[in-house]
Amino acid sequence: MPTKEEFSLVEKRLEHWNEKIKIASIGGIVLDKDKMLKHVKDKDEMGKELSEVQLHYLRKLKERK
């Protein structure tokens, strides 16, 4: 589970995303930027999953240096 600081980092990252960004899942769920941000701020299950994906991406970027 992401820490408080990690949730904050993901929240800041999402705040700077383009308004037109949407994510769709195989289950038919479509999330726009505002919905993703709400889930991350609420720290619910979807917010945890979104945060973990973003943190994984950021860690992989760091490894490329």
N, C-alpha and C positions, 0 to 999 in steps of 0.2 A: 504494500500500500504506500502511495506517495506521502511524503512528509508535508507538513504545513508550508515549508519553504518551497518545496517542489510544486505544490498546488499553486502557490503564488507566482512562481516562474511561468508555469503553463498559462495561468490567467493573464499575465502581462503579455505573453506571446500571442494569445488569441485576440487580445484587445487591439493588436496592431495588424491583424489579418485584414485582407480586403473584404468588404461587405458582401461581395458576390460569391464567396466561397461556400460550398455545400459539400457535405459528406453523406454518401449513401451506403447502407449496409445490405448484405444479402437478405436479411430479414425484412427489407422494405422500409427501414427507418431512414428518413432524410433529415439531416441536421444542418441548419444554417449557422452562421457565426454566433448569433445571439443565443440560440438554443444550446450550442456547445459551451459557450461562456457561462450560461446559467447552470448547466450540469456541473461544471468545474467549480463554480462558486458555491453550489449546494453540497459539493463533495459526496454526491450520491453514487450509485454503482456505475452509471454511465460516465459520470465525471471522473471516477477512478480509472475506468478503462481509457477514456480519452487522454487523461494525464499520463498514464503508463505508456501509451503509444507515442506521445510527444516526447517524453523523457527518453524513450528508447532511441528515437530519431536523433535527439540532441547528443546522446552518448555516442552514437555511431559517427556523427559529424566530428566529435572531439577526437575519436580514434584515428580519423583520416589525417590528422596533422602530422 
